[in-house]
Amino acid sequence: MKVLLVEDDESIAGQLAEALRDENFVVDVARNGEDGQHLGDTGAYDVAVLDLGLPKIDGKAVLKGWRAAGRNLPVLILTARDGWSEKVEGFKAGADDYLTKPFRTEELVMRLRALVRRAAGHAQTRIVCGPLTFDAQIGTFELDGLPLKLTGLEWRVLSSLILRRQIVVTRTDLLDRVYDGDAEVDSNSLEVIVGRLRRKIGHHHIETVRGLGYRLTAGES
């Protein structure tokens, strides 16, 4: 899951980015509204966390710009402005959720996971594909009812695939959601991760679609 974090407070942005990465999110950080709007317009993100009081362009204007351009990126507004009128204006601008400072990181993580899940078209928190079950609210996997142990990179790939089960996910899309922007990516690294996942869940459950990417299936071997 890839998050765009638009927050001008350096301390909050750093702490949040670290906490989200600990929860296996890939995080891009923008420190002003201009950069945030550009990243939201050009990058592939599962969800955005947007402060309102931003330099250059305020958060509400950024959000209105995304919506006017047809961007359906789920957006959670994170701000110290806790008045009801501010919340109403945020939702009118196109926000999907609203959280006021101070907040618990655990709550933010769960809200972001819920936004990503719903945006992918899943009403239920538990997503099933063959013997594999993903609890999208707490971020855990089970295989045949037993906990499935995954590395962080394996979790990112498998969560991207199961949220789009039976749909081809391109190689580029997976790479965007697995690695932070400043990470050095070996050309075969994704194939290595997919190979490890196949050994853990069954080779026949991850199909390679030549020239495109991968698809998670519920098919039997």
C-alpha positions, 0 to 999 in steps of 0.5 A: 500500500502506497501513501502520499503524506502531505504535511509541513510539520517536519517532526510530525511528517517524520514520525508518521512516515516512520510509523507507516513504514513500520506497518508496511506502507510505502510512503512519499512525503511532501512538505507543501501543497504545491509539491503534494498536488503535483505528486497526487497528480502524477504518482500512483498512490492507494491513499493520501494523508493531507494536512490543511494548513500547508504553505504555498497551496492550502490543503483544501485547495489541493484536494479540490484540485485533485477532484476537479481533475478527476483524481479518485484517490482516497484522502484522509484530512489530518489537521488541528482544525477540529471545528465542525465547520472545518470538517464540513468544508473538508468533506465538501472539498472531497475528503473521504475521512477526517482525523484531528490532531492529536491522534493515535497512530494506530487509529490512523493506520486502521482508517487508512487501511479501511479507505484502501480496502473500500477504494478497491471495492471490498465491503468486508474487512476479510478478503478471501482468495482460495485458501488465502485470507487477508484481514484488511483491517489489521493487515494479517494473512492466513493460509488454510486458517493458519497465520502466514508469516511474511517479510515486509516486501512479501506482505506489500506484494501479496496485499497488492495482489489480493486487493485486486484478486483475479485482476492483472497487476502490472509489474510497474504498479507492484514495484511502485507499491513495494519500494520507497522512491529512494530504494535501489531496485534490482531488475530481478527483485520482484521476481524473487519476491514472487518466487518466495510467495509462490513457495509459501502459498502455492505456485498455482495461486500467482499467475504470470501474465507475460508482458503485463504482470501478475494475477492472484487466483483461487484456482486449484493446482 
